[in-house]
Amino acid sequence: MGEYSKALLSYERSLEIQKIALPPNHPLLATSYNNIASVCDNMGEYSKALSSYERSLEIFKIALPPNHPDLAASCNNIASVYDNMGEYSKALPSLERSLEIFKIALPPNHPDLAASYNNIASVYDNMGEYFKALSFYERSLEIFKIALPPNHPLLATSYNNIGMVYDNMGEYSKALPSLERSLEIRKIALPPSHPDLATSYNNIGMVYDNMGEYSKALSSLERSLEIQKIAFPSNHPLLATSYNNIASMPTRPPNPSPFLKASKCSRLFLEWVSPLISKCRKQGTLDVNDLYEPLPDCEAATLTDKLEANWLVEIKRSPDRPSLIRATLRTMRWKPLVNSLIFIPSELLKIGQPLLLTFLMRFFEPCSTMPAWHAWLLAMGTIFVAFCSSVILNY
């Protein structure tokens, strides 16, 4: 009934009697500490809850075998308090210890194992480590699929969790199937006005909103609101949230993305430059190394190692007259020849471009008799030379 203060008084009175009647490390004492901690946790008194849970765990460690499931449950309870406090890094070790015990104490497809994987995933999710969260959520779902009936509510919860992680990652097309599967199960397993159904419709609506499919989003959000009106009192906070979500929907479709109208060249350029823009946002600036990354074969250290290895081979082949030139050629292979061949046209282009520009400028002189087609040829030649120079330079 939520009368936590009365429950707390009863549990504390029970503990006082047990302290007198039982040995100091009796398992029933641990259970009493656990009950007190649970009430304090629900009341938001996390420091007191943590203290009682830890005392319960201390007694269980003495009274029970090292891999008893109750020990795992105690570790899980402590982690739950840390999770509620937002201290996720402290919650993880307790959850991992709980999972270790359950792996030893329980069959490989026991629902409690799935719950442990789910709890760890939830903490990673809260920490923003979505790939790790997804891995643990999926392992939890695998076990639930074996251990539970096909339309069990816990399966729906697992699908919902996976869908929301994909949503947080921005992978909306992957989020939708999981959220829709969760909704299908809840429609079968739960009453038509259950709050979890409203949650499913709301989550699907928000994903559609993120995808820009506002008519579908609005339909799901309105269905969520209908259920919440039946399930909750008129002043419930979730009703306010639903009204706000619906009100925030655009009244008309947004303008289509400029990307859809862009030319193929523009799209290719955007794909090339997008990582640079992202890196600039993170670093605040860009340098040459961000634009050009030398290939490993061109790095000085790599070439030095290759030259040393080829020199040793050359000494073995010709111990009397080893040739450094042969070792260098084996190291560089065809590159010196290609570089030499490229050097000649590169120098010719350096001479040709100014000449072409000089002839082109004559077309703009007042007394010029140069035909227009001639000027066009010179202009195209100038552009072609500039393009070739750029290719050679970047090579």
C-alpha positions as CSV (number, residue, x, y, z in Angstrom):
1,M,0.0,0.0,0.0
2,G,3.0,2.3,0.1
3,E,2.9,2.8,3.9
4,Y,6.7,2.4,4.1
5,S,7.1,4.1,7.5
6,K,4.8,1.5,9.2
7,A,6.5,-1.3,7.4
8,L,9.9,0.0,8.4
9,L,8.9,0.1,12.1
10,S,7.7,-3.5,12.0
11,Y,10.8,-4.7,10.3
12,E,13.0,-2.9,12.8
13,R,11.1,-4.3,15.7
14,S,11.4,-7.8,14.2
15,L,15.2,-7.3,13.9
16,E,15.5,-6.2,17.5
17,I,13.8,-9.5,18.7
18,Q,15.9,-11.6,16.3
19,K,19.1,-10.0,17.6
20,I,18.3,-11.3,21.1
21,A,16.9,-14.7,20.1
22,L,19.3,-15.7,17.3
23,P,23.1,-16.2,16.9
24,P,24.8,-13.0,15.5
25,N,25.3,-14.5,12.0
26,H,22.0,-16.3,11.5
27,P,20.5,-16.1,8.0
28,L,17.2,-14.8,9.3
29,L,19.1,-11.7,10.6
30,A,20.4,-11.2,7.1
31,T,16.9,-11.4,5.7
32,S,15.6,-8.8,8.2
33,Y,18.4,-6.4,7.2
34,N,17.5,-7.0,3.6
35,N,13.8,-6.2,4.3
36,I,14.7,-3.0,6.0
37,A,17.0,-2.0,3.2
38,S,14.3,-2.7,0.6
39,V,11.9,-0.3,2.4
40,C,14.5,2.4,2.7
41,D,15.4,2.0,-1.0
42,N,11.7,2.6,-1.9
43,M,11.6,5.6,0.4
44,G,14.6,7.1,-1.3
45,E,16.8,6.8,1.8
46,Y,19.7,5.2,-0.2
47,S,22.5,5.6,2.3
48,K,20.5,3.7,5.0
49,A,19.4,1.1,2.4
50,L,23.0,0.6,1.4
51,S,24.2,0.2,5.0
52,S,21.5,-2.5,5.7
53,Y,22.1,-4.3,2.4
54,E,25.8,-4.5,3.1
55,R,25.2,-5.8,6.6
56,S,22.9,-8.5,5.1
57,L,25.6,-9.5,2.7
58,E,28.2,-9.7,5.5
59,I,26.0,-12.2,7.4
60,F,25.2,-14.2,4.2
61,K,28.9,-14.5,3.5
62,I,29.5,-16.2,6.9
63,A,26.3,-18.2,7.0
64,L,26.1,-19.5,3.4
65,P,28.3,-21.3,0.9
66,P,30.4,-18.9,-1.3
67,N,28.2,-19.5,-4.4
68,H,24.7,-19.5,-2.8
69,P,22.1,-17.7,-4.9
70,D,21.1,-15.5,-1.9
71,L,24.6,-14.0,-2.0
72,A,24.1,-13.1,-5.6
73,A,20.7,-11.5,-4.8
74,S,22.4,-9.4,-2.0
75,C,25.1,-8.2,-4.5
76,N,22.3,-7.4,-6.9
77,N,20.4,-5.4,-4.3
78,I,23.5,-3.3,-3.4
79,A,24.0,-2.6,-7.1
80,S,20.4,-1.5,-7.4
81,V,20.9,1.1,-4.8
82,Y,24.0,2.5,-6.4
83,D,22.1,2.5,-9.7
84,N,19.3,4.6,-8.1
85,M,22.0,6.9,-6.8
86,G,23.5,7.3,-10.2
87,E,26.8,5.8,-9.1
88,Y,27.0,3.4,-12.0
89,S,30.7,2.6,-11.7
90,K,30.1,1.3,-8.2
91,A,27.0,-0.7,-9.3
92,L,28.9,-2.6,-11.9
93,P,31.3,-4.7,-9.7
94,S,28.4,-5.9,-7.5
95,L,26.3,-6.9,-10.6
96,E,29.3,-8.7,-12.1
97,R,29.9,-10.6,-8.8
98,S,26.2,-11.5,-8.8
99,L,26.4,-12.8,-12.3
100,E,29.5,-14.9,-11.5
101,I,27.6,-16.6,-8.6
102,F,24.5,-17.2,-10.7
103,K,26.6,-18.8,-13.4
104,I,27.9,-21.4,-10.9
105,A,24.8,-21.8,-8.8
106,L,22.1,-21.9,-11.5
107,P,21.4,-23.8,-14.8
108,P,22.6,-22.0,-17.9
109,N,19.1,-20.9,-19.0
110,H,17.7,-19.9,-15.6
111,P,15.6,-16.7,-15.7
112,D,17.7,-15.2,-12.8
113,L,20.7,-15.4,-15.1
114,A,18.8,-13.5,-17.7
115,A,17.8,-10.9,-15.1
116,S,21.5,-10.5,-14.2
117,Y,22.5,-9.8,-17.8
118,N,19.6,-7.4,-18.0
119,N,20.7,-5.5,-14.9
120,I,24.3,-5.1,-16.2
121,A,22.9,-4.0,-19.6
122,S,20.8,-1.4,-17.8
123,V,23.8,0.1,-16.0
124,Y,25.8,0.3,-19.3
125,D,22.7,1.9,-20.9
126,N,22.6,4.6,-18.2
127,M,26.3,5.2,-18.7
128,G,25.9,5.7,-22.4
129,E,27.9,2.6,-23.3
130,Y,25.3,1.4,-25.8
131,F,27.3,-1.3,-27.6
132,K,28.0,-3.1,-24.3
133,A,24.4,-2.6,-23.1
134,L,23.1,-4.1,-26.4
135,S,25.4,-7.1,-26.0
136,F,24.1,-7.9,-22.5
137,Y,20.5,-7.2,-23.4
138,E,20.7,-9.6,-26.3
139,R,22.2,-12.3,-24.1
140,S,19.4,-11.7,-21.6
141,L,16.8,-12.1,-24.3
142,E,18.4,-15.4,-25.6
143,I,18.0,-16.9,-22.1
144,F,14.4,-15.6,-21.7
145,K,13.4,-17.1,-25.0
146,I,14.4,-20.5,-23.8
147,A,13.3,-20.2,-20.2
148,L,9.9,-18.4,-20.6
149,P,6.7,-18.9,-22.7
150,P,6.7,-17.0,-26.0
151,N,4.4,-14.3,-24.9
152,H,5.8,-13.7,-21.4
153,P,5.9,-10.0,-20.3
154,L,9.6,-10.2,-19.5
155,L,10.3,-11.0,-23.2
156,A,8.4,-7.9,-24.1
157,T,10.5,-5.9,-21.6
158,S,13.7,-7.3,-23.2
159,Y,12.6,-6.4,-26.7
160,N,11.7,-2.9,-25.5
161,N,15.1,-2.5,-23.9
162,I,16.9,-3.5,-27.0
163,G,14.7,-1.2,-29.1
164,M,15.4,1.8,-26.8
165,V,19.2,1.2,-27.0
166,Y,19.0,1.3,-30.8
167,D,17.0,4.5,-30.5
168,N,19.7,6.0,-28.3
169,M,22.3,5.0,-30.9
170,G,20.2,6.7,-33.6
171,E,19.6,3.4,-35.5
172,Y,15.9,3.9,-35.8
173,S,15.3,1.2,-38.4
174,K,16.7,-1.4,-36.0
175,A,14.8,0.1,-33.0
176,L,11.3,-0.3,-34.6
177,P,11.2,-4.1,-35.1
178,S,12.2,-4.7,-31.5
179,L,9.7,-2.2,-30.1
180,E,6.9,-3.5,-32.3
181,R,7.7,-7.1,-31.2
182,S,7.5,-5.9,-27.6
183,L,4.1,-4.3,-28.3
184,E,2.8,-7.5,-29.9
185,I,3.7,-9.6,-26.8
186,R,2.2,-7.0,-24.5
187,K,-1.1,-7.0,-26.4
188,I,-1.4,-10.7,-25.8
189,A,0.0,-10.9,-22.3
190,L,-1.5,-7.8,-20.7
191,P,-5.0,-6.2,-20.2
192,P,-5.9,-3.6,-22.9
193,S,-5.4,-0.7,-20.6
194,H,-2.1,-1.7,-18.9
195,P,0.4,1.1,-18.5
196,D,3.1,-1.0,-20.3
197,L,1.1,-0.9,-23.4
198,A,1.0,2.9,-23.2
199,T,4.8,2.8,-22.8
200,S,5.2,0.7,-25.9
201,Y,3.0,3.0,-28.1
202,N,4.9,6.0,-26.7
203,N,8.3,4.5,-27.5
204,I,7.3,3.6,-31.0
205,G,5.8,7.1,-31.5
206,M,9.1,8.7,-30.4
207,V,11.1,6.6,-32.8
208,Y,8.8,7.6,-35.7
209,D,9.2,11.2,-34.5
210,N,13.0,10.9,-34.7
211,M,12.7,9.4,-38.2
212,G,10.5,12.4,-39.3
213,E,7.4,10.2,-39.9
214,Y,5.1,12.5,-38.0
215,S,1.8,11.0,-39.0
216,K,2.8,7.6,-37.7
217,A,4.3,9.2,-34.6
218,L,1.2,11.1,-33.8
219,S,-1.0,8.0,-34.2
220,S,1.1,6.0,-31.7
221,L,1.4,8.8,-29.2
222,E,-2.4,9.4,-29.3
223,R,-3.0,5.7,-28.6
224,S,-0.5,5.9,-25.7
225,L,-2.5,8.8,-24.3
226,E,-5.8,7.0,-24.6
227,I,-4.5,4.1,-22.5
228,Q,-2.9,6.4,-19.9
229,K,-6.2,8.3,-19.5
230,I,-7.8,5.0,-18.4
231,A,-4.8,3.6,-16.4
232,F,-3.8,6.7,-14.4
233,P,-5.5,9.5,-12.4
234,S,-6.1,12.7,-14.3
235,N,-3.2,14.6,-12.7
236,H,-0.5,11.9,-13.2
237,P,2.8,13.2,-14.5
238,L,2.9,10.8,-17.5
239,L,-0.3,12.3,-18.8
240,A,1.4,15.7,-18.9
241,T,4.4,14.2,-20.7
242,S,2.1,12.6,-23.3
243,Y,0.2,15.8,-24.0
244,N,3.6,17.6,-24.4
245,N,4.8,15.0,-26.8
246,I,1.7,15.3,-29.0
247,A,1.8,19.1,-28.8
248,S,5.4,19.1,-30.1
249,M,4.5,17.3,-33.3
250,P,4.9,19.5,-36.4
251,T,1.6,20.8,-37.8
252,R,2.8,20.3,-41.4
253,P,5.5,18.1,-42.9
254,P,9.0,19.7,-42.8
255,N,10.8,20.8,-45.9
256,P,12.5,17.9,-47.7
257,S,16.2,17.4,-46.9
258,P,18.5,19.4,-49.3
259,F,20.5,16.1,-49.5
260,L,17.7,14.6,-51.6
261,K,17.9,17.4,-54.2
262,A,21.7,17.5,-54.3
263,S,23.7,16.3,-57.3
264,K,25.8,13.1,-57.1
265,C,29.0,15.1,-56.9
266,S,27.6,17.1,-54.0
267,R,26.6,13.9,-52.2
268,L,30.0,12.4,-52.8
269,F,31.7,15.5,-51.5
270,L,29.5,15.5,-48.4
271,E,30.4,11.9,-47.6
272,W,34.1,12.8,-47.9
273,V,33.9,15.9,-45.8
274,S,31.5,14.8,-43.1
275,P,34.1,12.9,-41.0
276,L,36.3,16.1,-41.2
277,I,33.5,18.3,-40.0
278,S,32.8,15.8,-37.1
279,K,36.5,15.7,-36.2
280,C,36.7,19.5,-36.3
281,R,33.8,19.8,-33.9
282,K,35.5,17.5,-31.4
283,Q,39.0,18.9,-31.8
284,G,38.2,22.6,-32.4
285,T,40.6,22.7,-35.4
286,L,42.1,20.6,-38.2
287,D,45.6,20.1,-39.4
288,V,47.3,18.5,-42.4
289,N,47.4,15.1,-40.8
290,D,43.6,15.1,-40.6
291,L,43.4,15.7,-44.3
292,Y,46.1,13.3,-45.5
293,E,47.2,10.1,-43.8
294,P,50.4,8.6,-45.2
295,L,50.1,5.0,-46.2
296,P,52.1,2.6,-44.0
297,D,54.4,1.6,-46.9
298,C,55.4,5.2,-47.2
299,E,56.3,5.7,-43.6
300,A,60.0,6.2,-42.9
301,A,60.2,3.6,-40.2
302,T,58.6,1.0,-42.4
303,L,60.9,1.7,-45.3
304,T,64.0,1.7,-43.0
305,D,63.0,-1.8,-41.7
306,K,62.5,-3.1,-45.3
307,L,65.8,-1.6,-46.5
308,E,67.6,-3.2,-43.5
309,A,66.0,-6.6,-44.3
310,N,66.9,-6.4,-48.0
311,W,70.5,-5.3,-47.2
312,L,70.9,-8.5,-45.1
313,V,69.5,-10.5,-48.0
314,E,71.9,-8.8,-50.3
315,I,74.9,-9.6,-48.1
316,K,73.9,-13.3,-48.1
317,R,73.5,-13.4,-51.9
318,S,76.7,-11.5,-52.7
319,P,78.9,-11.6,-49.6
320,D,81.9,-10.4,-51.6
321,R,80.3,-7.4,-53.4
322,P,77.0,-6.5,-51.8
323,S,75.1,-3.7,-53.7
324,L,73.2,-1.1,-51.8
325,I,71.6,0.0,-55.0
326,R,70.1,-3.5,-55.5
327,A,68.8,-3.5,-51.9
328,T,67.3,-0.1,-52.4
329,L,65.6,-1.1,-55.6
330,R,64.1,-4.2,-53.9
331,T,62.9,-1.9,-51.1
332,M,61.4,0.8,-53.3
333,R,60.4,-1.5,-56.2
334,W,58.7,0.4,-59.0
335,K,58.2,3.7,-57.1
336,P,61.5,5.4,-58.1
337,L,60.7,4.7,-61.8
338,V,57.2,6.0,-61.5
339,N,58.3,9.0,-59.6
340,S,60.9,9.8,-62.3
341,L,58.3,9.4,-65.1
342,I,55.9,11.7,-63.2
343,F,58.5,14.3,-62.6
344,I,58.9,15.2,-66.3
345,P,55.2,15.9,-67.0
346,S,55.0,17.7,-63.7
347,E,57.7,20.1,-64.7
348,L,56.1,20.6,-68.2
349,L,52.8,21.4,-66.6
350,K,54.5,24.1,-64.4
351,I,55.7,25.7,-67.6
352,G,52.5,25.1,-69.6
353,Q,50.0,26.6,-67.2
354,P,51.4,30.2,-67.2
355,L,51.7,30.1,-71.0
356,L,48.1,29.1,-71.5
357,L,47.0,31.8,-69.0
358,T,49.1,34.4,-70.9
359,F,47.5,33.5,-74.3
360,L,44.0,33.5,-72.7
361,M,44.5,37.0,-71.2
362,R,45.1,38.3,-74.8
363,F,41.4,37.5,-75.6
364,F,40.3,40.1,-73.1
365,E,42.5,42.9,-74.6
366,P,40.5,45.7,-76.4
367,C,42.1,45.1,-79.8
368,S,42.1,41.3,-79.6
369,T,41.1,39.5,-82.8
370,M,41.2,36.0,-81.2
371,P,38.0,34.0,-81.9
372,A,35.8,32.9,-79.0
373,W,36.3,29.2,-79.7
374,H,40.0,29.7,-79.5
375,A,39.6,31.3,-76.0
376,W,37.3,28.5,-74.9
377,L,40.0,26.0,-75.9
378,L,42.6,27.9,-73.9
379,A,40.3,28.0,-70.9
380,M,39.6,24.3,-71.1
381,G,43.3,23.6,-71.5
382,T,44.1,25.7,-68.4
383,I,41.5,23.8,-66.4
384,F,42.8,20.5,-67.6
385,V,46.4,21.4,-66.7
386,A,45.3,22.5,-63.2
387,F,43.5,19.2,-62.8
388,C,46.5,17.2,-63.9
389,S,48.8,19.2,-61.6
390,S,46.5,18.5,-58.7
391,V,46.5,14.8,-59.4
392,I,50.3,14.6,-59.6
393,L,50.7,16.7,-56.5
394,N,48.4,14.5,-54.5
395,Y,50.1,11.3,-55.9
